[in-house]
Amino acid sequence: MKSIKRIAAALALTGAVAASAVAAPVTYAVDSTHTFPRFSYSHFGYSTQLSSFSNTTGKVVFDAEAKKGSVDIVIDTKSVSTGFTDFNGHIQGEDFLDTAKFPQATFKSTKVVFEGDKPQSIEGLLTIKGITKPVTLTVTSFQAMPHPMMKKPAMGANAFTVIKRSEFNAGKYAPYVGDDVRIDIAIEAMAQ
């Protein structure tokens, strides 16, 4: 009888340890080959212009059990892609991103709001051109599951926010060229 109690206690302890390991926060490294922040704005009312950044790094921490998380993203602003080489240089100039002085934009979360098991919004601080403002990213999709090819935990999401570029000292030609800029980010990350 004592041996059965010992086995039961050992199994209960093993189960508790396994459960706590599953519930622990997981740190994911941003997959730069599948993470692309984009921005869009009105061009004199004629069209909505779309541009992106091709070099983004960072990390995401996700704790599904505790419904907590954090996001820390670094965007290489020199990697801006407008679809036209000369215009890439124009956007990198002093009137807009001023990449010579500010080669990075960052987002650091301060709070992740969950709805059920998934993040619904991410509050944080966005820094562009050395100016930091609070923003809220609205999460439109989220997935956390083992990666079918890499065979390790992975996560991905799409989220957006709208900022006023003039608040980041990048308001030249406003309001003719729209002051409101929508920032969308498609992110994928792999467990470290």
GUFIVEX-958015 format. One line per field, with one value per residue: x, y, z of N, C-alpha, C in turn; residue in one letter; residue number from 1. Coordinates in nm, 4 decimals, always signed. Each point is the difference from the previous one (the first is absolute). Last residue first. Example, Ala and Ser with C-alpha at 12.3 -4.5 7.8 and 13.67 -1.06 7.14 Angstrom:
n.x: c(+1.2850_+0.0290)
n.y: c(-0.2250_-0.5720)
n.z: c(+0.7080_-0.0070)
ca.x: c(+0.0820_-0.0890)
ca.y: c(+0.1190_+0.1190)
ca.z: c(+0.0060_+0.0000)
c.x: c(-0.0770_+0.0900)
c.y: c(+0.1090_+0.1200)
c.z: c(+0.0730_+0.0000)
code: c(S_A)
pos: c(2_1)
***
This chain:
n.x: c(+1.2571_-0.4568_-0.2477_-0.3305_-0.2611_-0.3628_-0.1989_-0.2367_-0.1446_-0.1727_-0.1787_-0.0772_-0.1519_+0.0288_-0.0154_+0.0700_-0.1365_+0.0118_+0.4418_+0.4659_+0.3969_+0.1051_+0.2808_+0.1089_-0.3113_-0.4634_-0.2056_-0.1990_-0.4071_-0.2570_-0.2257_+0.0106_-0.0056_+0.1209_+0.0576_+0.3035_+0.2417_+0.3697_+0.2374_+0.3176_+0.1970_+0.1100_+0.0122_-0.3470_-0.4529_-0.0686_-0.2795_-0.2961_-0.3297_-0.2293_-0.3638_-0.2261_-0.1467_+0.1536_+0.1677_+0.2961_+0.1511_+0.3353_+0.3300_+0.4815_+0.5245_+0.4589_+0.4095_-0.0412_-0.3397_-0.2369_-0.4218_-0.2541_-0.4605_-0.4309_-0.3480_-0.4480_-0.2515_+0.1764_-0.1249_-0.2747_-0.4308_+0.0267_+0.3922_+0.4383_+0.4979_+0.4051_+0.3858_+0.3693_+0.3016_+0.2576_+0.3113_+0.3773_+0.4813_+0.3880_+0.1136_+0.2833_+0.0126_-0.4330_-0.4554_-0.4869_-0.2444_+0.1980_+0.4790_+0.1126_-0.1299_-0.3300_+0.1571_+0.2350_-0.2495_-0.1560_+0.2522_-0.0403_-0.4596_-0.3214_+0.0072_+0.2956_+0.4000_+0.3578_+0.2351_-0.1578_-0.0435_-0.2217_-0.1578_-0.3034_-0.2577_-0.4314_-0.3049_-0.3951_-0.4100_-0.3416_+0.0753_+0.0924_+0.2649_+0.4399_+0.4393_+0.3649_+0.3562_+0.3855_+0.3698_+0.1098_+0.0036_+0.0280_-0.2019_-0.4328_-0.3894_-0.4699_-0.4280_-0.4258_-0.4750_-0.2597_-0.1551_+0.0402_+0.4174_+0.2459_-0.0420_+0.1566_+0.2650_+0.3932_+0.2351_+0.3344_+0.1432_+0.2304_+0.1663_+0.4748_+0.2248_-0.1366_+0.0284_-0.0032_-0.1938_-0.1312_-0.3539_-0.2172_-0.2505_-0.2690_+0.1229_+0.2459_-0.2283_-0.2115_+0.2637_+0.0933_-0.3330_-0.0467_+0.2919_-0.1097_-0.3181_+0.1479_+0.2147_-0.2715_-0.1851_+0.2777_+0.0491_-0.3417_+0.0028_+0.2824_-0.1486_-0.2669)
n.y: c(+3.0345_+0.0828_+0.2707_+0.3463_+0.4049_+0.4163_+0.4810_+0.5112_+0.5571_+0.5471_+0.5100_+0.5528_+0.5566_+0.4335_+0.1018_+0.3050_+0.3959_+0.3070_+0.0599_-0.0526_-0.1099_-0.1774_-0.2480_+0.0092_-0.1975_+0.1030_+0.0432_-0.3731_-0.2965_-0.4956_-0.5343_-0.5821_-0.5982_-0.5839_-0.5887_-0.4871_-0.5096_-0.4255_-0.5138_-0.4728_-0.4462_-0.2748_+0.1495_+0.0107_+0.1159_+0.2977_+0.0863_+0.3486_+0.4679_+0.4846_+0.4451_+0.5113_+0.4485_+0.4135_+0.5153_+0.3891_+0.4944_+0.4146_+0.4586_+0.2563_+0.2585_+0.1609_-0.0100_-0.1678_-0.3485_-0.4037_-0.2065_-0.3154_-0.2718_-0.4116_-0.3567_-0.3742_-0.3979_-0.5384_-0.4954_-0.3512_+0.2419_+0.4394_+0.3857_+0.3730_+0.2291_+0.4015_+0.2714_-0.0160_+0.1742_+0.1362_+0.3300_+0.1710_+0.1976_+0.2411_+0.5360_+0.3566_-0.0323_-0.0554_+0.2699_+0.0355_+0.3618_+0.4009_-0.0558_-0.4200_-0.4314_-0.0488_+0.0748_-0.3506_-0.3310_+0.0971_-0.1019_-0.4493_-0.2770_-0.2769_+0.0351_-0.1356_+0.0167_-0.0610_+0.2730_+0.0211_-0.4102_-0.1992_-0.3014_-0.1765_-0.2982_-0.1761_-0.3594_-0.2607_-0.3562_-0.3271_-0.4499_-0.4099_+0.0379_+0.2876_+0.2394_+0.3928_+0.1918_+0.3199_+0.2023_+0.2772_+0.1311_+0.2107_+0.1380_+0.3791_+0.3190_+0.2618_+0.2517_+0.3910_+0.1949_+0.3888_+0.4300_+0.3706_+0.1798_-0.3631_-0.3160_-0.4407_-0.4577_-0.4273_-0.4877_-0.4513_-0.5239_-0.5315_-0.4547_-0.0728_+0.0865_-0.1956_+0.0201_-0.2368_-0.1708_-0.2423_-0.1684_-0.1405_-0.3536_-0.4050_-0.4615_-0.1873_-0.1203_-0.4202_-0.3776_-0.0904_-0.2149_-0.4670_-0.2791_-0.0860_-0.3326_-0.4457_-0.1713_-0.1466_-0.4275_-0.3612_-0.1001_-0.2408_-0.4629_-0.2477_-0.1100_-0.3825)
n.z: c(-2.9251_-0.3141_-0.3909_-0.3399_-0.3510_-0.1992_-0.2520_+0.0298_-0.1220_+0.0263_-0.1957_+0.0150_-0.0695_-0.1603_-0.5533_-0.4227_-0.0601_+0.4000_+0.1252_-0.1341_+0.3312_+0.4723_+0.3722_+0.4980_+0.3148_+0.0320_-0.4296_-0.2223_+0.1924_+0.0523_+0.0784_-0.0162_+0.0172_-0.1010_-0.0209_+0.0871_+0.2101_+0.2055_+0.1886_+0.1775_-0.2005_-0.4061_-0.4904_-0.3377_+0.1374_+0.4566_+0.4614_+0.2538_+0.0586_-0.2331_-0.1512_-0.2191_-0.0005_+0.3713_+0.1385_+0.2742_+0.2167_+0.2345_+0.1882_-0.0531_-0.0916_-0.3165_-0.2645_-0.4520_+0.0498_+0.3446_+0.3423_+0.4031_+0.2089_+0.0345_-0.2504_-0.0853_-0.0311_+0.1328_+0.1810_+0.2273_+0.1736_-0.0901_+0.1849_+0.0182_+0.1514_+0.0982_-0.0372_-0.4572_-0.4194_-0.5032_-0.3794_-0.4243_-0.2482_-0.1768_+0.0539_-0.1485_-0.4689_-0.2056_-0.0687_-0.1677_-0.2516_-0.1765_-0.0931_-0.3292_-0.2171_-0.3420_-0.4388_-0.2140_-0.2151_-0.4268_-0.3870_-0.1665_-0.0396_+0.2106_+0.4880_+0.4700_+0.4365_+0.3501_+0.3232_+0.4529_+0.3593_+0.4630_+0.4646_+0.4743_+0.4159_+0.3576_+0.3590_+0.3678_+0.2589_+0.2040_+0.1976_-0.2276_-0.3988_-0.1174_-0.2911_-0.2360_-0.4054_-0.3071_-0.4193_-0.5181_-0.5751_-0.5315_-0.4277_-0.0667_-0.2856_-0.2700_-0.3157_-0.1146_-0.2107_-0.3038_-0.1672_+0.3227_+0.1693_+0.1881_+0.4824_+0.2869_+0.2883_+0.1410_+0.2393_+0.1802_+0.0691_+0.0732_-0.1033_-0.0363_+0.4227_+0.4883_+0.5598_+0.4835_+0.5030_+0.5110_+0.4136_+0.5217_+0.3166_+0.0940_-0.0537_+0.3509_+0.3937_+0.0113_+0.0996_+0.4511_+0.2483_-0.0525_+0.2400_+0.4471_+0.0834_-0.0160_+0.3805_+0.3535_-0.0348_+0.1122_+0.4544_+0.2085_-0.0512_+0.2810_+0.4335_+0.0532)
ca.x: c(+0.1472_+0.0489_+0.0293_+0.1128_+0.0153_+0.1157_-0.0169_+0.1133_-0.0403_+0.1122_-0.0342_+0.0747_-0.0302_+0.0693_-0.0690_+0.0384_-0.0175_-0.0895_-0.1333_-0.1049_+0.0112_-0.1268_+0.0094_+0.0858_+0.1345_+0.0367_+0.0445_+0.1444_+0.0147_+0.0704_+0.0036_-0.0305_+0.0136_-0.0510_-0.0150_-0.1117_-0.0112_-0.1190_+0.0028_-0.1061_+0.0195_-0.0263_+0.1133_+0.1262_-0.0069_+0.0219_+0.1269_-0.0050_+0.1165_+0.0132_+0.1064_+0.0122_-0.1070_+0.0392_-0.1157_-0.0112_-0.0630_-0.0901_-0.0775_-0.1423_-0.0743_-0.1214_+0.0319_+0.0798_+0.0406_+0.1014_+0.0589_+0.0663_+0.1443_+0.0316_+0.1297_+0.0694_-0.0937_+0.0145_+0.0815_+0.1383_+0.0114_-0.1416_-0.0483_-0.1373_-0.0671_-0.1119_-0.0175_-0.1315_+0.0138_-0.1269_-0.0231_-0.1254_-0.0936_-0.0066_-0.0880_+0.0048_+0.1398_+0.0698_+0.1329_+0.0578_-0.0836_-0.1406_-0.0277_+0.0525_+0.1069_-0.0623_-0.0822_+0.0910_+0.0545_-0.0954_+0.0165_+0.1269_+0.0727_-0.0184_-0.1192_-0.0196_-0.1286_-0.0479_+0.0716_-0.0690_+0.1094_-0.0119_+0.0930_+0.0281_+0.1111_+0.0504_+0.0698_+0.0971_+0.0910_-0.0546_-0.0197_-0.0714_-0.1397_-0.0369_-0.1417_-0.0160_-0.1348_-0.0453_-0.0622_+0.0454_-0.0584_+0.0909_+0.0399_+0.1379_+0.0322_+0.1446_+0.0409_+0.1334_+0.0625_+0.0188_-0.0043_-0.1341_-0.0828_+0.0863_-0.0636_-0.0474_-0.0794_-0.0712_-0.0372_-0.0831_+0.0082_-0.0517_-0.1463_-0.0396_+0.0115_+0.0490_-0.0676_+0.0816_+0.0097_+0.0599_+0.0894_+0.0077_+0.1035_-0.0599_-0.0840_+0.0881_+0.0635_-0.0988_-0.0284_+0.1179_+0.0063_-0.1052_+0.0410_+0.1087_-0.0608_-0.0739_+0.0991_+0.0582_-0.1038_-0.0134_+0.1202_-0.0097_-0.1024_+0.0614_+0.0886_-0.0815)
ca.y: c(+0.0007_-0.0161_-0.1385_-0.0153_-0.1406_-0.0500_-0.1439_-0.0903_-0.1403_-0.0930_-0.1307_-0.1112_-0.1299_-0.0027_-0.0271_-0.1395_-0.0476_-0.1156_-0.0219_-0.0064_+0.0826_+0.0454_-0.0489_+0.0922_-0.0594_-0.0138_+0.1310_+0.0119_+0.1249_+0.1096_+0.1213_+0.1212_+0.1326_+0.1065_+0.1215_+0.0913_+0.1032_+0.0836_+0.1206_+0.0992_+0.0681_-0.0891_+0.0140_-0.0373_-0.1302_+0.0268_-0.0514_-0.1459_-0.0555_-0.1455_-0.0513_-0.1463_-0.0514_-0.1301_-0.0884_-0.0855_-0.1303_-0.0457_-0.1217_+0.0257_-0.1155_+0.0458_+0.0369_+0.1232_+0.0328_+0.1052_+0.0030_+0.1258_+0.0146_+0.1390_+0.0140_+0.1256_+0.0831_+0.1453_+0.0692_-0.0494_-0.1453_-0.0364_-0.1256_-0.0247_-0.0810_-0.0834_+0.0263_-0.0106_-0.0793_-0.0135_-0.1097_+0.0309_-0.1010_-0.1168_-0.0940_+0.0243_+0.0269_-0.1231_+0.0473_-0.0907_-0.1158_+0.0395_+0.0706_+0.1345_-0.0084_-0.0360_+0.1144_+0.1023_-0.0567_+0.0352_+0.1418_+0.0264_+0.0885_-0.0496_+0.0660_-0.0337_+0.0393_-0.1084_+0.0086_+0.0951_+0.0700_+0.0116_+0.0999_-0.0023_+0.0943_+0.0133_+0.1252_+0.0023_+0.1134_+0.1049_+0.1201_-0.0352_-0.0314_-0.0955_-0.0362_-0.0944_-0.0042_-0.1203_+0.0179_-0.0971_+0.0178_-0.0516_-0.1389_-0.0113_-0.0978_-0.0228_-0.1084_-0.0516_-0.0378_-0.1430_-0.0790_-0.0509_+0.1063_+0.0839_+0.0599_+0.1365_+0.0516_+0.1230_+0.0804_+0.1166_+0.1185_+0.1114_-0.0033_-0.0360_+0.1153_-0.0560_+0.0425_+0.0950_-0.0234_+0.1132_-0.0407_+0.0893_+0.1029_+0.1302_+0.0371_+0.0210_+0.1306_+0.1064_+0.0070_+0.0567_+0.1419_+0.0718_+0.0058_+0.0969_+0.1324_+0.0346_+0.0294_+0.1309_+0.1011_+0.0088_+0.0658_+0.1412_+0.0563_+0.0182_+0.1157_+0.1193)
ca.z: c(+0.0098_+0.1365_+0.0369_+0.0911_+0.0357_+0.0748_-0.0087_+0.0142_+0.0121_+0.0078_+0.0570_-0.0591_+0.0594_+0.1281_+0.1252_+0.0185_-0.1382_-0.0085_+0.0564_-0.1021_-0.1199_-0.0557_-0.1377_-0.0744_+0.0021_+0.1410_+0.0483_-0.0248_-0.0749_+0.0667_-0.0822_+0.0743_-0.0610_+0.0853_-0.0796_+0.0218_-0.1017_+0.0116_-0.0828_+0.0206_+0.1280_+0.1134_+0.0918_-0.0644_-0.0671_-0.1426_-0.0518_-0.0134_+0.0693_-0.0015_+0.0869_-0.0039_-0.0870_-0.0549_-0.0016_-0.1175_+0.0228_-0.1056_+0.0262_+0.0249_+0.0503_+0.0681_+0.1368_-0.0004_-0.1367_-0.0135_-0.1334_-0.0347_+0.0115_+0.0300_+0.0649_-0.0263_-0.0754_+0.0147_-0.1002_+0.0001_+0.0012_-0.0076_-0.0565_+0.0415_-0.1017_+0.0452_+0.1424_+0.0616_+0.1220_+0.0724_+0.0943_+0.0693_+0.0498_-0.0879_+0.0708_+0.1445_+0.0330_+0.0380_+0.0398_+0.0999_+0.0319_+0.0131_+0.1251_+0.0230_+0.1005_+0.1282_+0.0418_+0.0519_+0.1244_+0.1047_+0.0339_+0.0689_-0.0902_-0.1360_-0.0547_-0.1412_-0.0565_-0.0860_-0.1282_-0.0878_-0.0690_-0.1453_-0.0524_-0.1438_-0.0112_-0.1364_-0.0258_-0.1079_+0.0067_-0.0875_+0.0814_+0.1233_-0.0299_+0.1037_+0.0044_+0.1097_+0.0551_+0.0692_+0.1300_+0.0988_+0.1322_+0.1023_-0.0248_+0.0470_+0.1040_+0.0069_+0.0882_-0.0277_+0.1257_+0.0255_-0.1232_-0.0222_-0.0588_-0.0831_-0.1166_+0.0211_-0.1119_+0.0348_-0.1167_+0.0293_-0.0855_+0.0794_-0.0069_-0.1371_-0.0904_-0.1258_-0.1224_-0.0763_-0.1439_-0.0695_-0.1091_-0.1158_+0.0076_+0.0249_-0.1135_-0.1153_+0.0151_-0.0223_-0.1437_-0.0657_+0.0357_-0.0718_-0.1411_-0.0080_+0.0200_-0.1219_-0.1043_+0.0310_-0.0265_-0.1466_-0.0509_+0.0364_-0.0887_-0.1321_+0.0041_+0.0000)
c.x: c(+0.0476_+0.1523_+0.0537_+0.0112_+0.1250_-0.0081_+0.1248_-0.0475_+0.1259_-0.0569_+0.1243_-0.0427_+0.0737_-0.0242_+0.0884_-0.0450_+0.0428_-0.0156_-0.0764_-0.1385_-0.1100_+0.0072_-0.1216_+0.0245_+0.0975_+0.1389_+0.0411_+0.0540_+0.1494_-0.0120_+0.0664_+0.0015_-0.0267_+0.0193_-0.0628_+0.0000_-0.1221_+0.0004_-0.1272_+0.0216_-0.1088_+0.0372_-0.0137_+0.1169_+0.1301_+0.0043_+0.0106_+0.1376_-0.0151_+0.1258_-0.0010_+0.1171_+0.0078_-0.1173_+0.0407_-0.1248_-0.0097_-0.0622_-0.0908_-0.0690_-0.1429_-0.0820_-0.1183_+0.0289_+0.0724_+0.0409_+0.0980_+0.0690_+0.0491_+0.1513_+0.0269_+0.1302_+0.0635_-0.0989_+0.0125_+0.0931_+0.1471_-0.0008_-0.1525_-0.0512_-0.1380_-0.0563_-0.1114_+0.0043_-0.1353_+0.0262_-0.1425_-0.0261_-0.1269_-0.0970_-0.0193_-0.0759_+0.0155_+0.1482_+0.0865_+0.1370_+0.0690_-0.0905_-0.1475_-0.0476_+0.0566_+0.1046_-0.0614_-0.0753_+0.0911_+0.0403_-0.0926_+0.0172_+0.1250_+0.0757_-0.0361_-0.1320_-0.0049_-0.1362_-0.0448_+0.0719_-0.0645_+0.1181_-0.0087_+0.0959_+0.0510_+0.1075_+0.0570_+0.0699_+0.0950_+0.0791_-0.0656_-0.0331_-0.0801_-0.1495_-0.0205_-0.1494_+0.0026_-0.1414_-0.0380_-0.0768_+0.0496_-0.0529_+0.0942_+0.0398_+0.1458_+0.0267_+0.1503_+0.0387_+0.1320_+0.0523_+0.0027_-0.0124_-0.1439_-0.0867_+0.0990_-0.0624_-0.0570_-0.0705_-0.0636_-0.0257_-0.0956_+0.0203_-0.0638_-0.1518_-0.0420_+0.0001_+0.0694_-0.0735_+0.0889_+0.0228_+0.0509_+0.1008_-0.0034_+0.1018_-0.0511_-0.0802_+0.0943_+0.0638_-0.0984_-0.0245_+0.1184_+0.0029_-0.1022_+0.0472_+0.1053_-0.0633_-0.0690_+0.1012_+0.0541_-0.1020_-0.0077_+0.1205_-0.0153_-0.0994_+0.0618_+0.0862)
c.y: c(-0.1273_-0.0076_-0.0046_-0.1460_-0.0107_-0.1508_-0.0591_-0.1437_-0.0827_-0.1394_-0.0878_-0.1270_-0.1094_-0.1337_-0.0025_-0.0336_-0.1456_-0.0570_+0.1323_-0.0336_-0.0351_+0.0836_+0.0464_-0.0482_+0.0839_-0.0607_-0.0056_+0.1341_+0.0219_+0.1266_+0.1100_+0.1157_+0.1097_+0.1341_+0.1043_+0.1080_+0.0854_+0.1030_+0.0792_+0.1251_+0.1054_+0.0628_-0.0875_+0.0007_-0.0441_-0.1335_+0.0274_-0.0490_-0.1515_-0.0386_-0.1517_-0.0411_-0.1500_-0.0554_-0.1288_-0.0859_-0.0722_-0.1316_-0.0321_-0.1322_+0.0409_-0.1221_+0.0503_+0.0496_+0.1344_+0.0119_+0.1160_-0.0152_+0.1363_+0.0114_+0.1485_+0.0027_+0.1339_+0.0739_+0.1489_+0.0789_-0.0385_-0.1511_-0.0020_-0.1241_-0.0338_-0.0767_-0.0871_+0.0368_-0.0015_-0.0908_+0.0022_-0.1191_+0.0647_-0.1089_-0.1262_-0.1064_+0.0211_+0.0200_-0.1169_+0.0429_-0.0880_-0.1151_+0.0335_+0.0637_+0.1376_-0.0086_-0.0260_+0.1210_+0.1024_-0.0615_+0.0412_+0.1459_+0.0482_+0.0827_-0.0548_+0.0595_-0.0317_+0.0327_-0.1089_+0.0208_+0.0946_+0.0798_-0.0040_+0.1129_-0.0089_+0.1075_-0.0043_+0.1340_-0.0069_+0.1295_+0.1136_+0.1235_-0.0251_-0.0262_-0.1080_-0.0254_-0.1021_+0.0198_-0.1307_+0.0214_-0.1106_+0.0345_-0.0570_-0.1469_+0.0124_-0.0972_-0.0183_-0.1035_-0.0652_-0.0193_-0.1489_-0.0843_-0.0439_+0.0977_+0.0903_+0.0502_+0.1365_+0.0522_+0.1295_+0.0782_+0.1093_+0.1289_+0.1104_-0.0073_-0.0314_+0.1132_-0.0608_+0.0327_+0.1077_-0.0382_+0.1267_-0.0540_+0.0905_+0.1133_+0.1425_+0.0434_+0.0288_+0.1368_+0.1121_+0.0155_+0.0682_+0.1487_+0.0776_+0.0166_+0.1094_+0.1388_+0.0397_+0.0411_+0.1407_+0.1081_+0.0189_+0.0772_+0.1492_+0.0587_+0.0257_+0.1262)
c.z: c(+0.0699_+0.0006_+0.1433_+0.0422_+0.0862_+0.0165_+0.0631_-0.0084_+0.0194_+0.0230_-0.0059_+0.0714_-0.0765_+0.0702_+0.1234_+0.1416_-0.0137_-0.1411_-0.0074_+0.0557_-0.1007_-0.1264_-0.0801_-0.1436_-0.0835_+0.0172_+0.1475_+0.0490_-0.0181_-0.0848_+0.0830_-0.0987_+0.1023_-0.0703_+0.0918_-0.1058_+0.0274_-0.1113_+0.0261_-0.0856_+0.0153_+0.1347_+0.1244_+0.0976_-0.0667_-0.0741_-0.1506_-0.0463_-0.0047_+0.0760_-0.0064_+0.0869_-0.0205_-0.0811_-0.0692_+0.0155_-0.1327_+0.0445_-0.1185_+0.0343_+0.0343_+0.0374_+0.0803_+0.1414_+0.0069_-0.1458_-0.0068_-0.1347_-0.0425_+0.0144_+0.0171_+0.0787_-0.0369_-0.0899_+0.0301_-0.0910_+0.0063_-0.0136_-0.0076_-0.0729_+0.0555_-0.1190_+0.0570_+0.1480_+0.0694_+0.1189_+0.0535_+0.0913_+0.0527_+0.0463_-0.0852_+0.0789_+0.1507_+0.0300_+0.0500_+0.0526_+0.1046_+0.0427_+0.0201_+0.1297_+0.0369_+0.1113_+0.1381_+0.0521_+0.0665_+0.1340_+0.1140_+0.0407_+0.0720_-0.1021_-0.1375_-0.0473_-0.1494_-0.0618_-0.0970_-0.1332_-0.1009_-0.0533_-0.1529_-0.0367_-0.1438_-0.0003_-0.1411_-0.0070_-0.1183_+0.0165_-0.0774_+0.0834_+0.1271_-0.0146_+0.1051_+0.0136_+0.1134_+0.0518_+0.0637_+0.1300_+0.0922_+0.1390_+0.1058_-0.0111_+0.0424_+0.1134_-0.0073_+0.1056_-0.0342_+0.1415_+0.0280_-0.1265_-0.0261_-0.0782_-0.0734_-0.1301_+0.0367_-0.1241_+0.0502_-0.1290_+0.0476_-0.0785_+0.0840_-0.0160_-0.1426_-0.1028_-0.1213_-0.1298_-0.0625_-0.1453_-0.0675_-0.1025_-0.1226_+0.0020_+0.0161_-0.1212_-0.1157_+0.0125_-0.0301_-0.1496_-0.0664_+0.0289_-0.0822_-0.1439_-0.0109_+0.0109_-0.1299_-0.1058_+0.0258_-0.0356_-0.1513_-0.0520_+0.0288_-0.0988_-0.1362_+0.0000)
code: c(Q_A_M_A_E_I_A_I_D_I_R_V_D_D_G_V_Y_P_A_Y_K_G_A_N_F_E_S_R_K_I_V_T_F_A_N_A_G_M_A_P_K_K_M_M_P_H_P_M_A_Q_F_S_T_V_T_L_T_V_P_K_T_I_G_K_I_T_L_L_G_E_I_S_Q_P_K_D_G_E_F_V_V_K_T_S_K_F_T_A_Q_P_F_K_A_T_D_L_F_D_E_G_Q_I_H_G_N_F_D_T_F_G_T_S_V_S_K_T_D_I_V_I_D_V_S_G_K_K_A_E_A_D_F_V_V_K_G_T_T_N_S_F_S_S_L_Q_T_S_Y_G_F_H_S_Y_S_F_R_P_F_T_H_T_S_D_V_A_Y_T_V_P_A_A_V_A_S_A_A_V_A_G_T_L_A_L_A_A_A_I_R_K_I_S_K_M)
pos: c(192_191_190_189_188_187_186_185_184_183_182_181_180_179_178_177_176_175_174_173_172_171_170_169_168_167_166_165_164_163_162_161_160_159_158_157_156_155_154_153_152_151_150_149_148_147_146_145_144_143_142_141_140_139_138_137_136_135_134_133_132_131_130_129_128_127_126_125_124_123_122_121_120_119_118_117_116_115_114_113_112_111_110_109_108_107_106_105_104_103_102_101_100_99_98_97_96_95_94_93_92_91_90_89_88_87_86_85_84_83_82_81_80_79_78_77_76_75_74_73_72_71_70_69_68_67_66_65_64_63_62_61_60_59_58_57_56_55_54_53_52_51_50_49_48_47_46_45_44_43_42_41_40_39_38_37_36_35_34_33_32_31_30_29_28_27_26_25_24_23_22_21_20_19_18_17_16_15_14_13_12_11_10_9_8_7_6_5_4_3_2_1)
***
